[in-house]
Structure formats: structure tokens, C-alpha cells
Amino acid sequence: MSRTTYRCTCGARIRFKQDLEKESGGLSPNWACRDCGTPVPGQTAEKIRHQHPS
């Protein structure tokens, strides 16, 4: 299975849960780039947050 990665508008490469920041509020969690706070698309963030560095 291939890993999901996301390139934020600030240039950060988001590959693992550590690269995401959880924004509280609403029924489902919203995820943002830890570097700049730009929202990450929900489906992409959910895939990334289940990946573990190894």
C-alpha cells in the first residue's frame, strides 16, 4: 500500500500525523498544516493521520 502525502501551500510536506494539527469544533475534526495552519482536505488528512513513520 502506498503512502499518502500532501504538499501544503506553504511548501511543507505532510506525511504523518505529527505534521498535522487538529482543530477542535464541529462534529468531525478538522486538520491543518502544523507549520502554517492552512486547512488540509479532510479525506487526505484522515489517510495521513493513520500512517506511522518507520
The first five atom37 places (N, CA, C, CB, O) and aatype in JSON, in Angstrom:
{
  "aatype": [12, 15, 1, 16, 16, 18, 1, 4, 16, 4, 7, 0, 1, 9, 1, 13, 11, 5, 3, 10, 6, 11, 6, 15, 7, 7, 10, 15, 14, 2, 17, 0, 4, 1, 3, 4, 7, 16, 14, 19, 14, 7, 5, 16, 0, 6, 11, 9, 1, 8, 5, 8, 14, 15],
  "atom_mask": [
    [1, 1, 1, 1, 1],
    [1, 1, 1, 1, 1],
    [1, 1, 1, 1, 1],
    [1, 1, 1, 1, 1],
    [1, 1, 1, 1, 1],
    [1, 1, 1, 1, 1],
    [1, 1, 1, 1, 1],
    [1, 1, 1, 1, 1],
    [1, 1, 1, 1, 1],
    [1, 1, 1, 1, 1],
    [1, 1, 1, 0, 1],
    [1, 1, 1, 1, 1],
    [1, 1, 1, 1, 1],
    [1, 1, 1, 1, 1],
    [1, 1, 1, 1, 1],
    [1, 1, 1, 1, 1],
    [1, 1, 1, 1, 1],
    [1, 1, 1, 1, 1],
    [1, 1, 1, 1, 1],
    [1, 1, 1, 1, 1],
    [1, 1, 1, 1, 1],
    [1, 1, 1, 1, 1],
    [1, 1, 1, 1, 1],
    [1, 1, 1, 1, 1],
    [1, 1, 1, 0, 1],
    [1, 1, 1, 0, 1],
    [1, 1, 1, 1, 1],
    [1, 1, 1, 1, 1],
    [1, 1, 1, 1, 1],
    [1, 1, 1, 1, 1],
    [1, 1, 1, 1, 1],
    [1, 1, 1, 1, 1],
    [1, 1, 1, 1, 1],
    [1, 1, 1, 1, 1],
    [1, 1, 1, 1, 1],
    [1, 1, 1, 1, 1],
    [1, 1, 1, 0, 1],
    [1, 1, 1, 1, 1],
    [1, 1, 1, 1, 1],
    [1, 1, 1, 1, 1],
    [1, 1, 1, 1, 1],
    [1, 1, 1, 0, 1],
    [1, 1, 1, 1, 1],
    [1, 1, 1, 1, 1],
    [1, 1, 1, 1, 1],
    [1, 1, 1, 1, 1],
    [1, 1, 1, 1, 1],
    [1, 1, 1, 1, 1],
    [1, 1, 1, 1, 1],
    [1, 1, 1, 1, 1],
    [1, 1, 1, 1, 1],
    [1, 1, 1, 1, 1],
    [1, 1, 1, 1, 1],
    [1, 1, 1, 1, 1]
  ],
  "atom_positions": [
    [[0.84, -1.17, 0.0], [0.0, 0.0, 0.0], [0.89, 1.24, 0.0], [-0.96, -0.01, 1.22], [1.83, 1.33, 0.79]],
    [[0.62, 2.17, -0.85], [1.44, 3.38, -0.95], [1.04, 4.4, 0.11], [1.31, 3.99, -2.35], [-0.09, 4.43, 0.59]],
    [[2.0, 5.21, 0.46], [1.75, 6.24, 1.46], [1.13, 7.47, 0.79], [3.07, 6.63, 2.19], [1.41, 7.78, -0.37]],
    [[0.29, 8.14, 1.55], [-0.33, 9.38, 1.09], [0.52, 10.55, 1.58], [-1.8, 9.5, 1.6], [0.92, 10.58, 2.74]],
    [[0.78, 11.49, 0.7], [1.47, 12.71, 1.08], [0.68, 13.9, 0.55], [2.95, 12.73, 0.54], [-0.09, 13.77, -0.41]],
    [[0.86, 15.04, 1.16], [0.17, 16.25, 0.76], [1.16, 17.4, 0.82], [-1.08, 16.52, 1.66], [1.9, 17.53, 1.79]],
    [[1.18, 18.22, -0.2], [2.06, 19.39, -0.24], [1.2, 20.62, 0.08], [2.77, 19.54, -1.65], [0.31, 20.98, -0.68]],
    [[1.49, 21.26, 1.22], [0.75, 22.44, 1.65], [1.13, 23.64, 0.78], [1.02, 22.74, 3.15], [2.16, 23.63, 0.11]],
    [[0.3, 24.65, 0.8], [0.59, 25.86, 0.04], [1.84, 26.58, 0.55], [-0.61, 26.81, 0.08], [2.46, 27.35, -0.18]],
    [[2.22, 26.32, 1.83], [3.43, 26.95, 2.38], [4.68, 26.19, 1.96], [3.36, 27.02, 3.91], [5.8, 26.64, 2.21]],
    [[4.5, 25.03, 1.3], [5.63, 24.24, 0.85], [5.94, 23.05, 1.73], [0.0, 0.0, 0.0], [6.77, 22.21, 1.38]],
    [[5.28, 22.96, 2.88], [5.54, 21.84, 3.8], [5.0, 20.54, 3.2], [4.89, 22.1, 5.18], [3.97, 20.53, 2.53]],
    [[5.72, 19.47, 3.46], [5.29, 18.14, 3.0], [4.65, 17.44, 4.19], [6.5, 17.31, 2.41], [5.31, 17.22, 5.21]],
    [[3.39, 17.09, 4.08], [2.66, 16.45, 5.17], [2.56, 14.97, 4.87], [1.24, 17.08, 5.35], [1.94, 14.55, 3.89]],
    [[3.21, 14.16, 5.74], [3.26, 12.72, 5.53], [2.73, 11.92, 6.72], [4.67, 12.3, 5.23], [2.25, 10.8, 6.54]],
    [[2.81, 12.48, 7.93], [2.45, 11.76, 9.14], [1.59, 12.62, 10.05], [3.7, 11.28, 9.87], [1.49, 13.83, 9.86]],
    [[0.97, 11.99, 11.05], [0.1, 12.7, 11.99], [0.84, 13.85, 12.67], [-0.44, 11.74, 13.04], [0.24, 14.88, 12.99]],
    [[2.14, 13.69, 12.89], [2.93, 14.72, 13.53], [2.98, 16.01, 12.71], [4.34, 14.22, 13.77], [3.25, 17.08, 13.25]],
    [[2.72, 15.91, 11.43], [2.73, 17.07, 10.54], [1.39, 17.81, 10.54], [3.08, 16.65, 9.13], [1.27, 18.89, 9.96]],
    [[0.39, 17.21, 11.19], [-0.94, 17.79, 11.22], [-1.25, 18.39, 12.58], [-1.98, 16.74, 10.86], [-0.68, 17.99, 13.59]],
    [[-2.17, 19.35, 12.6], [-2.66, 19.93, 13.84], [-4.17, 19.82, 13.83], [-2.19, 21.42, 14.02], [-4.83, 20.21, 12.87]],
    [[-4.72, 19.29, 14.9], [-6.17, 19.08, 14.99], [-6.84, 20.36, 15.45], [-6.51, 17.91, 15.96], [-6.44, 20.98, 16.44]],
    [[-7.87, 20.76, 14.71], [-8.65, 21.94, 15.06], [-9.98, 21.44, 15.64], [-8.88, 22.88, 13.82], [-10.73, 20.75, 14.96]],
    [[-10.25, 21.8, 16.87], [-11.48, 21.33, 17.51], [-12.68, 22.15, 17.04], [-11.35, 21.41, 19.04], [-12.55, 23.22, 16.45]],
    [[-13.86, 21.59, 17.33], [-15.09, 22.26, 16.94], [-15.78, 21.49, 15.83], [0.0, 0.0, 0.0], [-15.12, 20.83, 15.02]],
    [[-17.08, 21.58, 15.79], [-17.83, 20.87, 14.76], [-18.01, 19.4, 15.11], [0.0, 0.0, 0.0], [-17.54, 18.94, 16.15]],
    [[-18.67, 18.68, 14.26], [-18.94, 17.27, 14.51], [-17.75, 16.39, 14.2], [-20.12, 16.83, 13.7], [-17.49, 15.42, 14.91]],
    [[-17.02, 16.71, 13.15], [-15.85, 15.92, 12.8], [-14.61, 16.81, 12.93], [-15.96, 15.32, 11.35], [-14.7, 18.02, 12.73]],
    [[-13.47, 16.22, 13.26], [-12.26, 17.05, 13.42], [-11.8, 17.63, 12.1], [-11.14, 16.23, 14.04], [-11.94, 17.02, 11.04]],
    [[-11.26, 18.82, 12.18], [-10.64, 19.47, 11.03], [-9.14, 19.44, 11.26], [-11.17, 20.94, 10.82], [-8.68, 19.62, 12.38]],
    [[-8.4, 19.21, 10.19], [-6.95, 19.1, 10.29], [-6.3, 20.23, 9.51], [-6.46, 17.74, 9.78], [-6.8, 20.65, 8.46]],
    [[-5.16, 20.72, 10.03], [-4.44, 21.81, 9.39], [-2.95, 21.52, 9.4], [-4.74, 23.15, 10.1], [-2.47, 20.68, 10.17]],
    [[-2.23, 22.2, 8.54], [-0.77, 22.11, 8.48], [-0.19, 22.64, 9.79], [-0.2, 22.9, 7.25], [-0.54, 23.73, 10.23]],
    [[0.7, 21.87, 10.4], [1.3, 22.29, 11.67], [2.19, 23.53, 11.48], [2.12, 21.13, 12.28], [2.35, 24.32, 12.42]],
    [[2.77, 23.7, 10.31], [3.68, 24.83, 10.08], [2.95, 26.16, 9.92], [4.51, 24.57, 8.85], [3.37, 27.17, 10.49]],
    [[1.86, 26.17, 9.14], [1.23, 27.46, 8.83], [-0.25, 27.55, 9.2], [1.39, 27.73, 7.38], [-0.81, 28.64, 9.2]],
    [[-0.89, 26.42, 9.52], [-2.3, 26.44, 9.91], [-3.28, 26.38, 8.76], [0.0, 0.0, 0.0], [-4.48, 26.52, 8.97]],
    [[-2.79, 26.17, 7.54], [-3.68, 26.05, 6.39], [-4.46, 24.74, 6.48], [-2.86, 26.12, 5.06], [-3.86, 23.69, 6.74]],
    [[-5.78, 24.77, 6.27], [-6.56, 23.54, 6.34], [-6.1, 22.5, 5.31], [-8.04, 23.85, 6.12], [-5.74, 22.83, 4.18]],
    [[-6.12, 21.24, 5.73], [-5.78, 20.11, 4.88], [-7.09, 19.41, 4.55], [-4.74, 19.11, 5.57], [-7.91, 19.2, 5.44]],
    [[-7.33, 19.04, 3.28], [-8.57, 18.36, 2.92], [-8.83, 17.15, 3.84], [-8.53, 17.9, 1.45], [-7.92, 16.37, 4.11]],
    [[-10.07, 17.01, 4.3], [-10.44, 16.0, 5.29], [-10.07, 14.58, 4.92], [0.0, 0.0, 0.0], [-9.5, 13.86, 5.74]],
    [[-10.4, 14.15, 3.72], [-10.13, 12.77, 3.32], [-8.62, 12.5, 3.28], [-10.76, 12.48, 1.95], [-8.17, 11.43, 3.7]],
    [[-7.86, 13.44, 2.8], [-6.4, 13.3, 2.76], [-5.84, 13.26, 4.17], [-5.76, 14.46, 1.96], [-4.98, 12.43, 4.47]],
    [[-6.3, 14.15, 5.04], [-5.82, 14.2, 6.42], [-6.12, 12.89, 7.16], [-6.45, 15.37, 7.16], [-5.29, 12.42, 7.93]],
    [[-7.28, 12.31, 6.94], [-7.64, 11.06, 7.6], [-6.72, 9.93, 7.17], [-9.09, 10.7, 7.31], [-6.35, 9.09, 7.99]],
    [[-6.35, 9.89, 5.91], [-5.4, 8.87, 5.44], [-4.03, 9.08, 6.07], [-5.29, 8.89, 3.9], [-3.4, 8.14, 6.54]],
    [[-3.58, 10.33, 6.09], [-2.26, 10.65, 6.61], [-2.17, 10.36, 8.11], [-1.92, 12.11, 6.34], [-1.15, 9.87, 8.58]],
    [[-3.21, 10.67, 8.84], [-3.11, 10.53, 10.3], [-3.01, 9.07, 10.75], [-4.32, 11.18, 10.97], [-2.64, 8.81, 11.89]],
    [[-3.33, 8.13, 9.88], [-3.2, 6.71, 10.21], [-1.85, 6.13, 9.78], [-4.32, 5.91, 9.56], [-1.58, 4.95, 10.01]],
    [[-1.0, 6.93, 9.16], [0.31, 6.48, 8.73], [1.32, 6.65, 9.87], [0.77, 7.25, 7.47], [1.26, 7.63, 10.61]],
    [[2.24, 5.7, 9.98], [3.25, 5.77, 11.03], [4.62, 5.79, 10.37], [3.12, 4.57, 12.02], [4.87, 5.04, 9.42]],
    [[5.52, 6.65, 10.86], [6.87, 6.65, 10.31], [7.58, 5.34, 10.68], [7.68, 7.87, 10.83], [7.49, 4.89, 11.82]],
    [[8.26, 4.76, 9.74], [9.0, 3.53, 10.04], [10.18, 3.39, 9.12], [8.1, 2.31, 9.92], [10.93, 2.42, 9.22]]
  ]
}
